[in-house]
Amino acid sequence: MGKATHKLTMRLLLLFLVVFLVACQQEAEPYQQQSSEPKVCNKDAKVCPDGQTVSRNPKLNCQFDPCPDSAPEVECMDDMKQCSDGSFVIRDPEQQCAFKACPEQSKQKQPVVYCTQDVLQCDDGSYVGRDSNNNCEFKTCPDGSQPGHSKPGLD
């Protein structure tokens, strides 16, 4: 093999390598262009447990963004309010601990009054309690007198 043949072989080999590299590069470019384009996701949304919504994220392969951390739950006092119909309502943490609304179908106009359970003894030995219909005053004794202030006995 002479010098001329060796040069020709080297040139052909070099030309083959250049053509091969160019051909491979042209095929790689469309693939690279596809991966560099921004990915488009569906426009649907997911409702989180706290009511907030999240959408699909192209950076997460169109998976939904994680739900945000829920706000700390408000803790209200454990007291109750009695409604005019006799039912009870508690405080609502979703309304800054205001009492929940009473039912609208209330049958009574005035709230129910509960008197203390103390009693007084009448002169005849009977006992009377407080009257919820009379501002929790003591009921009258069977003889019509006030307990503790009974009429003196007749001789």
C-alpha positions as CSV (number, residue, x, y, z in Angstrom):
1,M,0.0,0.0,0.0
2,G,1.4,3.3,-1.1
3,K,1.3,6.8,0.4
4,A,-1.4,7.9,-1.9
5,T,-3.6,4.9,-1.0
6,H,-3.0,5.6,2.7
7,K,-4.0,9.3,2.3
8,L,-7.1,8.3,0.4
9,T,-8.1,5.8,3.1
10,M,-7.5,8.3,5.8
11,R,-9.6,11.0,4.0
12,L,-12.4,8.5,3.4
13,L,-12.4,7.5,7.0
14,L,-12.4,11.1,8.1
15,L,-15.3,11.9,5.7
16,F,-17.2,8.9,7.0
17,L,-16.8,10.1,10.6
18,V,-17.9,13.6,9.7
19,V,-21.0,12.3,7.9
20,F,-21.8,9.9,10.7
21,L,-21.5,12.7,13.3
22,V,-23.7,15.1,11.3
23,A,-26.3,12.5,10.7
24,C,-26.4,11.6,14.4
25,Q,-26.6,15.2,15.4
26,Q,-29.5,15.9,13.0
27,E,-31.5,13.0,14.6
28,A,-30.7,14.2,18.1
29,E,-31.8,17.8,17.5
30,P,-35.6,17.0,17.1
31,Y,-35.5,14.9,20.3
32,Q,-33.7,17.7,22.1
33,Q,-36.3,20.2,20.8
34,Q,-39.1,18.1,22.0
35,S,-37.8,17.8,25.6
36,S,-36.9,21.6,25.8
37,E,-40.4,22.7,24.9
38,P,-42.6,23.5,27.9
39,K,-45.0,20.6,28.6
40,V,-48.7,21.5,28.6
41,C,-51.0,19.8,31.2
42,N,-54.7,19.5,31.4
43,K,-56.5,22.4,33.0
44,D,-58.3,20.3,35.6
45,A,-58.0,21.0,39.3
46,K,-58.1,18.9,42.5
47,V,-60.0,20.0,45.7
48,C,-57.9,19.6,48.8
49,P,-59.5,18.6,52.2
50,D,-59.5,22.2,53.4
51,G,-61.4,23.3,50.3
52,Q,-58.5,24.9,48.4
53,T,-57.8,23.8,44.9
54,V,-54.5,22.9,43.2
55,S,-53.7,22.4,39.5
56,R,-51.5,20.1,37.5
57,N,-47.8,21.1,37.4
58,P,-45.8,20.5,34.2
59,K,-42.6,20.4,36.3
60,L,-44.1,17.4,38.2
61,N,-44.9,15.5,34.9
62,C,-48.5,16.9,35.1
63,Q,-49.1,15.6,38.5
64,F,-51.2,17.8,40.9
65,D,-49.3,20.2,43.1
66,P,-49.4,19.1,46.7
67,C,-52.2,20.4,48.9
68,P,-51.1,23.3,51.1
69,D,-50.8,22.7,54.8
70,S,-54.1,23.3,56.4
71,A,-54.5,26.3,58.7
72,P,-54.3,25.3,62.4
73,E,-57.7,24.4,63.6
74,V,-59.3,27.1,65.9
75,E,-60.1,25.8,69.3
76,C,-63.2,27.4,70.9
77,M,-64.4,27.2,74.4
78,D,-66.7,24.3,75.2
79,D,-69.6,26.4,76.4
80,M,-73.1,26.3,74.9
81,K,-76.0,28.7,74.4
82,Q,-79.6,27.6,74.8
83,C,-82.0,28.7,72.0
84,S,-85.5,29.8,72.6
85,D,-86.8,26.4,71.4
86,G,-84.9,24.7,74.2
87,S,-82.1,23.3,72.0
88,F,-78.5,24.1,72.5
89,V,-75.8,25.4,70.1
90,I,-72.0,25.3,70.4
91,R,-69.3,27.7,69.2
92,D,-68.3,27.4,65.6
93,P,-64.5,27.4,64.9
94,E,-65.2,28.3,61.2
95,Q,-66.9,31.6,62.4
96,Q,-64.1,32.7,64.8
97,C,-65.9,30.9,67.7
98,A,-69.2,32.7,67.4
99,F,-72.2,30.6,68.5
100,K,-73.9,28.6,65.7
101,A,-77.3,29.9,64.7
102,C,-80.3,28.7,66.6
103,P,-83.0,26.8,64.7
104,E,-85.5,29.1,62.9
105,Q,-88.5,26.9,63.6
106,S,-88.6,28.0,67.3
107,K,-91.9,27.4,68.9
108,Q,-91.2,29.6,72.0
109,K,-90.7,33.3,71.8
110,Q,-88.9,33.5,75.2
111,P,-85.9,31.4,76.3
112,V,-86.6,28.7,78.8
113,V,-85.9,29.8,82.4
114,Y,-84.5,27.2,84.8
115,C,-84.6,28.2,88.4
116,T,-82.4,26.9,91.2
117,Q,-83.8,23.8,93.0
118,D,-83.9,25.4,96.5
119,V,-87.1,25.2,98.6
120,L,-88.6,26.9,101.6
121,Q,-90.9,25.4,104.2
122,C,-94.3,26.8,104.8
123,D,-95.9,27.0,108.3
124,D,-98.0,24.0,107.6
125,G,-94.9,21.9,107.1
126,S,-95.1,21.7,103.3
127,Y,-92.4,22.9,101.0
128,V,-92.5,25.1,97.9
129,G,-89.9,25.7,95.2
130,R,-89.3,28.5,92.8
131,D,-91.7,29.4,90.0
132,S,-90.1,29.7,86.5
133,N,-93.1,31.6,85.2
134,N,-92.7,34.2,87.9
135,N,-89.0,35.2,87.6
136,C,-88.0,32.3,89.9
137,E,-89.8,33.8,92.9
138,F,-90.9,31.2,95.5
139,K,-94.4,29.8,94.9
140,T,-97.0,30.6,97.5
141,C,-97.8,28.2,100.3
142,P,-101.0,26.1,100.1
143,D,-102.7,28.5,102.6
144,G,-101.9,31.5,100.3
145,S,-99.1,32.9,102.5
146,Q,-95.5,33.4,101.4
147,P,-93.0,30.7,102.6
148,G,-91.0,31.9,105.6
149,H,-93.5,34.8,106.1
150,S,-96.6,32.7,106.8
151,K,-99.7,34.2,108.5
152,P,-99.7,33.5,112.2
153,G,-101.9,30.5,113.1
154,L,-105.5,31.2,114.3
155,D,-106.5,30.3,117.9
